[in-house]
């Protein structure tokens, strides 16, 4: 597998989800998200059209020092990165994002 680190992805406008990729062809086998060290509020991971207020489309709510991992069962690339997004309670906060491709 090949590791790619996107580094820290920040949310410039809370309430507006930020896509993890703009390339609709990027599919990954494993995705790891970790809260950024200086976050003071919650961050959200889910689908591109998620709503953090109602939690519609939200897969995980992360607090300080949390992490979350998504993998495919067969280890093959199948997670569409362009359909995944993050949001945050506070301006400029976000997540560290890494993924592996087969």
Wavefront OBJ file of the C-alpha trace (Angstrom):
o trace
v 0.000 0.000 0.000
v 1.041 3.580 -0.652
v 0.641 6.189 2.100
v -0.415 9.728 1.232
v -0.624 12.408 3.907
v -2.875 15.369 3.170
v -1.617 17.035 6.349
v -3.937 19.313 8.267
v -7.153 20.180 6.484
v -8.812 23.210 8.049
v -12.359 24.505 7.886
v -12.415 28.170 6.795
v -16.166 28.568 7.407
v -17.824 26.391 10.073
v -21.042 24.905 8.743
v -19.617 24.528 5.234
v -18.144 21.021 4.785
v -14.700 20.799 3.166
v -14.184 17.933 0.687
v -11.170 15.684 1.274
v -10.515 15.599 -2.487
v -11.781 17.386 -5.573
v -10.743 14.471 -7.802
v -13.781 12.219 -8.276
v -11.546 9.316 -9.353
v -9.549 9.135 -6.096
v -10.518 5.966 -4.241
v -8.642 4.703 -1.201
v -8.381 1.492 0.815
v -7.803 3.091 4.212
v -8.481 6.557 5.604
v -7.228 7.860 8.974
v -8.408 11.106 10.578
v -6.997 12.658 13.737
v -7.945 15.867 15.506
v -5.403 18.653 15.154
v -3.444 19.382 18.329
v -4.794 22.886 18.930
v -8.484 22.179 18.284
v -10.752 23.428 21.063
v -14.109 22.457 19.538
v -15.571 19.404 17.883
v -14.791 18.327 14.329
v -17.060 16.286 12.101
v -16.430 13.662 9.425
v -19.030 12.475 6.959
v -20.475 12.823 3.504
v -19.932 15.910 1.364
v -23.453 17.287 2.034
v -23.446 16.674 5.780
v -25.047 19.054 8.268
v -23.229 19.245 11.605
v -26.220 20.934 13.272
v -28.641 18.063 12.569
v -25.889 15.396 12.184
v -27.411 14.357 8.845
v -24.632 12.737 6.806
v -22.193 12.839 9.749
v -20.311 9.577 10.363
v -18.200 10.624 13.334
v -17.924 13.529 15.774
v -14.360 13.948 17.042
v -13.227 15.778 20.165
v -9.675 16.668 21.213
v -7.201 13.751 20.850
v -9.721 11.581 18.943
v -8.949 9.648 15.800
v -11.055 7.646 13.380
v -10.217 5.071 10.746
v -12.204 3.821 7.760
v -11.074 0.767 5.780
v -12.443 -1.415 3.041
v -13.104 -5.032 3.967
v -11.073 -6.438 1.085
v -8.155 -3.991 1.362
v -8.794 -2.682 -2.156
v -9.377 0.949 -3.126
v -13.080 1.599 -2.741
v -13.612 4.613 -0.480
v -14.474 7.605 -2.719
v -12.467 10.443 -1.167
v -14.329 13.170 -3.087
v -17.570 12.150 -1.336
v -16.030 12.543 2.142
v -15.788 15.851 3.996
v -14.986 17.471 7.314
v -16.519 20.357 9.243
v -15.691 22.033 12.552
v -17.303 24.065 15.293
v -14.565 26.697 15.165
v -13.013 28.696 12.357
v -9.623 27.381 11.227
v -9.815 24.079 13.090
v -9.650 20.746 11.327
v -8.206 17.266 11.056
v -4.983 15.561 10.063
v -5.815 13.280 7.137
v -3.875 10.345 5.700
v -4.880 7.604 3.328
v -3.505 4.437 1.797
v -4.076 3.198 -1.758
v -3.514 -0.267 -3.141
l 1 2 3 4 5 6 7 8 9 10 11 12 13 14 15 16 17 18 19 20 21 22 23 24 25 26 27 28 29 30 31 32 33 34 35 36 37 38 39 40 41 42 43 44 45 46 47 48 49 50 51 52 53 54 55 56 57 58 59 60 61 62 63 64 65 66 67 68 69 70 71 72 73 74 75 76 77 78 79 80 81 82 83 84 85 86 87 88 89 90 91 92 93 94 95 96 97 98 99 100 101 102
